[in-house]
């Protein structure tokens, strides 16, 4: 069967099952099974054997253990007063910068991202403190909410990132190196956000009133003391990974222990809180792991159909430049991001996108960061942009104003993508040291 017909059948099955409202993990499994039956005339018994072998092998991957454990660590911290401590600690540190407390959104999300791994958790946790405080102090609400929308996406990029773990497992790329690769681009994007806020404040000082507290060495040291618990947790988790002492899964387990010790030290520990955090983690991690298992089967089905090789040959025949391919993929991901969450985008596209990228001469490690930035964009694009809904709930503004507030930060993400495309060393420098 020709490439065009096979591709149309697979695409048509995706539209049919997902458009009918079938759960995504079930839809991906059905697409793979029906495609093997219709295109290759495999019996259902043979398809069942392939599915059981692929799904069982993908489900026992040691790297996958990091997902629920890191999520549990982030959920425990989410239920503490860390967000309040972040705001109190960062306020005196950012006060001298143009834009003052607006930068607590960016720095708060950057720090919390290093123990969360989730964009929505980062946005909700930091925003529930900063948005009311900034509004009460007279800061421009649209700029405050927009900066939170953009900075909240850093939970996907700055390690430990659940999105990077999912990509690493599917693309068979070192998760420790992916974590290292996300650091510099994450800090670069945070710098772009803060730079934009500073420029806006210099142009119009009324959007950011001067800090109304007293600034002294004592106040700054007191602020830094508020950050010590979270900085220690970051150092333990990321330091153990980058030093080679622990694998990501082992570091995640140490992180959970550290998070529990923080709750005990700050007198916030309770059995009820631990039970709620564990149940929440089980629900979300089960969903992600089911998607990965279904994606592994779909990847196997696509391999049986020889679609990646045929697509690679087809695109090579178009004589696109490597950057032309990146542009096409960016447009595809932006459209997909309007309708799908980041995990679904990853599991659906990695089996086809990675071979194309490798054939074009790009490093799959670099592509993981590119893909996560694309997923960050999806958190800011309607109608499924989750960060937009979180912001709407925090601010009470209508969706139109929320989208307009997030637009400059969406464009800054686009700029970040251009920078890593033309200067791949931004991504590859740190992992090259490991």
C-alpha positions in Angstrom: 0.0 0.0 0.0 1.3 3.5 -0.9 2.6 5.9 1.7 -0.2 8.4 1.0 -2.9 5.9 1.5 -1.4 4.3 4.6 -0.9 7.8 6.1 -4.5 8.8 5.3 -5.9 5.6 6.9 -3.9 6.2 10.1 -4.8 9.9 10.2 -8.5 9.1 9.4 -8.6 6.6 12.3 -7.1 9.1 14.7 -9.7 11.7 13.7 -12.5 9.1 13.9 -11.6 7.7 17.3 -10.5 10.9 19.0 -13.2 13.0 17.4 -15.8 10.5 18.7 -14.7 11.3 22.2 -12.9 8.0 22.8 -10.4 8.2 25.7 -7.0 9.1 24.2 -5.2 6.0 25.5 -8.0 3.8 24.1 -8.0 5.7 20.8 -4.3 5.4 20.2 -4.5 1.6 20.9 -7.5 1.2 18.5 -5.7 3.2 15.8 -2.7 0.9 16.0 -4.8 -2.3 16.0 -7.2 -1.3 13.2 -4.3 0.0 11.1 -2.5 -3.3 11.4 -5.7 -5.2 10.5 -6.8 -3.1 7.6 -3.4 -2.2 6.0 -1.3 -5.4 6.7 -4.2 -7.8 7.1 -2.8 -9.0 10.5 -5.2 -11.3 12.4 -6.6 -10.0 15.7 -4.8 -12.8 17.5 -1.5 -11.6 16.2 -2.3 -8.0 16.9 -3.2 -9.0 20.5 0.1 -10.7 20.9 2.0 -7.7 19.6 0.0 -5.4 21.9 0.6 -7.5 25.0 4.3 -7.7 24.4 4.8 -4.0 23.6 2.6 -2.7 26.4 4.1 -5.1 29.0 7.7 -4.2 28.1 7.0 -0.5 28.0 5.2 -0.6 31.4 8.1 -2.1 33.3 10.7 0.6 32.2 12.6 1.7 35.3 12.8 5.3 34.0 8.9 5.5 34.3 9.2 5.1 38.1 10.4 8.7 38.2 7.0 10.1 36.9 4.8 9.2 39.9 7.5 9.8 42.4 8.4 13.3 41.2 4.7 14.0 40.9 4.2 12.9 44.5 7.0 15.2 45.6 5.5 18.2 43.8 2.0 17.4 45.2 3.3 17.3 48.8 5.0 20.7 48.3 1.8 22.0 46.6 -0.1 21.4 49.9 2.4 23.4 52.0 3.0 27.1 52.5 6.0 27.1 50.1 4.3 29.6 47.8 3.9 32.1 50.6 7.5 31.6 51.6 8.6 32.1 48.0 6.8 35.4 47.8 8.1 36.7 51.1 11.6 35.6 50.2 11.7 37.0 46.7 10.0 40.3 47.4 13.1 42.1 48.9 15.4 40.5 46.3 13.5 41.8 43.2 12.5 45.1 44.7 15.4 47.1 43.1 14.7 45.8 39.6 12.4 47.8 37.3 9.0 46.0 37.6 9.7 45.1 41.2 7.3 42.5 42.5 6.2 41.5 39.0 9.4 39.4 38.9 8.1 37.3 41.8 6.0 35.5 39.2 8.9 34.7 37.0 11.4 33.8 39.7 8.8 32.1 41.9 7.7 29.9 39.0 11.4 29.2 38.0 12.2 28.0 41.5 8.9 26.1 42.0 9.3 24.4 38.6 12.5 22.8 40.0 10.5 20.7 42.4 7.2 20.5 40.6 7.6 19.1 37.1 4.2 20.4 36.1 3.1 23.6 34.4 -0.4 23.7 35.9 0.8 23.0 39.4 3.4 25.7 39.1 1.0 28.3 37.8 -1.7 27.5 40.4 0.6 27.3 43.3 2.5 30.5 42.7 -0.5 32.4 41.3 -2.7 31.8 44.3 -0.3 34.0 46.3 1.2 36.5 43.8 -2.0 37.5 41.9 -3.9 38.7 45.0 -0.8 40.4 46.4 0.1 42.2 43.2 -3.5 43.3 42.7 -3.7 44.6 46.3 -0.5 46.6 45.8 -1.8 48.3 42.6 0.2 46.4 40.0 -1.2 46.1 36.4 -3.4 43.0 36.6 -3.1 42.1 32.9 0.7 42.2 33.0 0.8 40.3 36.3 -1.5 37.5 35.0 0.3 37.4 31.6 3.7 37.0 33.3 2.3 34.2 35.5 0.9 32.4 32.4 4.2 32.5 30.7 6.4 31.7 33.7 4.1 28.9 34.8 5.0 27.0 31.6 8.6 26.7 33.0 7.3 23.8 35.0 7.5 21.8 31.8 11.1 22.7 30.9 13.1 23.2 34.1 14.0 19.8 35.6 12.7 17.6 37.1 10.2 17.8 34.2 7.5 15.2 33.7 7.3 16.1 30.0 11.0 15.5 29.6 10.7 12.1 31.3 7.9 11.1 28.9 9.9 12.2 25.9 13.0 10.5 27.1 11.2 7.1 27.6 9.5 7.3 24.2 12.6 8.6 22.2 15.1 6.5 24.2 17.1 9.5 25.2 19.0 9.8 28.5 16.6 11.5 31.0 19.6 12.8 33.1 20.9 14.5 29.9 17.5 15.9 29.1 17.2 17.4 32.5 20.6 19.0 32.0 19.6 20.2 28.6 16.5 22.0 30.0 18.4 24.1 32.5 20.0 26.8 30.3 17.0 27.2 27.9 14.7 27.4 31.0 16.8 30.1 32.6 17.1 31.9 29.2 13.3 32.0 28.8 12.9 33.2 32.4 15.4 36.0 31.5 13.4 36.9 28.5 10.3 37.2 30.6 12.0 39.3 33.3 13.6 41.5 30.6 10.3 42.2 29.0 8.7 43.1 32.4 11.6 45.4 33.2 11.3 47.2 29.8 7.6 47.6 30.2 8.1 49.1 33.7 10.8 51.5 32.4 8.4 52.7 29.7 5.4 53.0 32.0 6.4 53.1 35.7 2.7 53.2 36.8 2.3 49.5 36.0 4.6 48.6 38.8 4.5 50.7 42.0 7.6 51.0 44.1 8.2 48.3 46.7 6.5 49.6 49.9 8.6 47.6 52.4 11.9 48.5 54.0 15.0 47.3 52.3 18.1 46.5 54.3 20.7 43.8 54.5 18.7 42.3 57.4 15.5 42.2 55.3 17.3 40.6 52.4 18.9 37.9 54.6 15.5 37.2 56.2 14.0 36.8 52.7 16.8 34.5 51.7 16.1 32.4 54.8 12.5 31.9 53.6 13.9 30.2 50.5 16.3 27.9 52.2 14.0 24.8 52.5 13.1 24.8 48.8 16.7 25.6 47.7 17.9 22.6 49.8 15.4 20.3 48.2 16.4 21.5 44.7 20.1 21.0 45.5 19.5 17.4 46.8 17.4 16.3 43.9 19.2 17.9 41.0 22.6 17.7 42.5 22.3 13.9 43.0 21.3 13.5 39.3 24.0 15.7 37.8 26.7 14.3 40.0 25.9 10.8 38.9 25.2 9.7 42.5 21.5 8.8 41.7 19.3 8.0 38.7 16.3 10.3 38.2 14.1 7.7 39.8 16.3 7.4 42.8 16.6 11.2 43.1 12.8 11.4 43.0 12.6 9.1 45.9 15.1 11.2 47.9 13.0 14.3 46.9 9.9 12.8 48.3 11.7 12.1 51.6 13.0 15.7 51.5 9.5 17.1 50.9 8.1 15.1 53.8 10.9 16.4 56.1 10.1 19.9 55.0 6.4 19.4 56.0 7.6 18.0 59.4 10.1 20.8 60.0 7.5 23.5 59.1 4.8 21.7 61.2 2.5 21.1 58.3 2.7 17.3 58.2 -0.5 15.3 58.6 -1.7 11.9 57.6 -4.7 13.4 55.8 -2.4 15.6 53.7 -0.2 12.6 52.8 -3.2 10.5 51.8 -4.7 13.3 49.6 -1.3 13.9 47.9 -0.9 10.2 47.2 -4.4 9.8 45.8 -3.9 12.8 43.6 -0.6 11.5 42.3 -2.0 8.1 41.6 -4.8 9.5 39.4 -2.6 11.7 37.3 0.3 9.3 37.0 -2.0 6.5 36.0 -3.3 8.6 33.2 0.2 9.5 31.9 1.5 5.9 32.1 -1.5 4.6 30.3 -0.9 7.1 27.5 2.7 6.0 27.3 1.7 2.3 27.1 -0.8 3.1 24.3 1.8 5.2 22.5 4.3 2.4 22.6 1.9 0.1 20.9 1.0 2.8 18.3 4.7 3.3 17.7 5.2 -0.4 17.1 2.2 -0.5 14.7 3.7 2.5 12.8 7.0 0.7 12.6 5.3 -2.4 11.2 3.7 -0.2 8.5 7.2 1.3 7.7 5.6 4.8 7.9 8.6 6.6 9.5 11.0 5.4 6.9 8.6 6.2 4.1 7.8 9.6 5.5 11.5 10.4 5.9 12.0 9.5 2.2 8.9 11.6 1.2 10.0 14.7 3.1 13.6 14.2 1.8 12.2 14.3 -1.7 10.6 17.7 -1.0 14.2 19.0 -0.5 13.3 21.0 2.6 16.0 22.7 4.6 16.4 21.5 8.2 15.0 24.8 9.4 12.1 24.5 6.9 11.3 21.2 8.6 11.4 22.8 12.0 9.1 25.5 10.9 6.5 23.0 9.5 6.7 21.0 12.8 6.3 24.2 14.8 3.1 25.0 12.9 1.8 21.5 13.4 2.5 21.6 17.1 0.9 25.0 17.5 -2.3 23.7 15.9 -2.2 20.5 17.9 -1.7 22.5 21.0 -5.0 24.2 20.5 -6.8 20.9 21.0 -4.6 18.5 22.9 -2.6 18.5 26.2 1.1 18.3 26.2 1.4 14.6 27.1 -1.0 13.6 24.3 0.9 15.7 21.8 4.1 14.0 22.9 2.9 10.4 22.7 1.1 10.9 19.4 4.0 12.7 17.5 7.3 11.4 18.9 7.2 8.1 16.9 7.1 10.0 13.6 8.8 13.3 14.4 12.0 11.9 15.9 13.0 9.9 12.8 12.4 12.9 10.7 14.4 15.2 12.9 17.3 12.7 13.1 17.3 12.3 9.3 17.5 16.1 9.0 20.7 16.1 11.2 19.3 17.3 14.5 20.2 15.8 17.8 17.2 14.0 19.4 18.4 15.4 22.8 18.0 18.9 21.3 14.6 18.0 19.8 13.3 17.1 23.3 13.8 20.7 24.4 12.3 22.0 21.2 9.3 19.8 21.7 8.8 20.8 25.3 8.8 24.5 24.3 6.2 23.7 21.8 4.2 22.1 24.6 4.7 25.2 26.7 3.1 27.2 23.9 0.1 24.9 23.9 -0.5 25.8 27.6 -1.1 29.4 26.3 -3.2 28.7 23.3 -7.1 28.5 23.4 -9.3 26.6 23.5 -7.4 24.0 25.6 -4.6 26.1 27.1 -4.8 24.9 30.7 -2.8 27.9 32.1 -5.4 30.3 30.6 -8.2 28.6 32.5 -6.1 28.6 35.8 -5.5 32.4 35.3 -9.1 33.1 34.5 -10.0 31.4 37.8 -7.4 33.4 39.7 -8.2 36.8 38.3 -11.9 36.6 37.4 -11.2 38.2 34.1 -13.0 37.1 30.9 -11.1 34.7 28.6 -10.5 37.3 25.9 -8.5 39.5 28.3 -6.7 36.5 29.7 -5.6 35.5 26.2 -4.4 39.0 25.4 -2.4 39.1 28.6 -0.6 35.9 27.7 0.1 36.8 24.1 3.4 38.7 24.7 4.8 35.7 26.6 3.7 33.3 23.9 5.7 35.4 21.4 8.7 35.3 23.8 8.4 31.5 23.7 8.6 31.8 19.9 11.7 33.9 20.3 13.2 31.3 22.6 12.5 28.6 20.0 14.3 30.6 17.3 17.3 31.2 19.6 17.8 27.5 20.4 17.3 26.6 16.7 20.1 28.9 15.5 22.2 28.4 18.6 21.8 24.7 19.6 24.7 25.1 22.0 22.2 26.7 24.4 20.7 23.3 24.8 23.6 21.0 24.3 26.4 22.7 26.2 25.4 21.6 29.8 24.6 17.9 28.9 28.0 17.8 27.1 29.7 18.3 30.4 28.1 15.2 32.0 
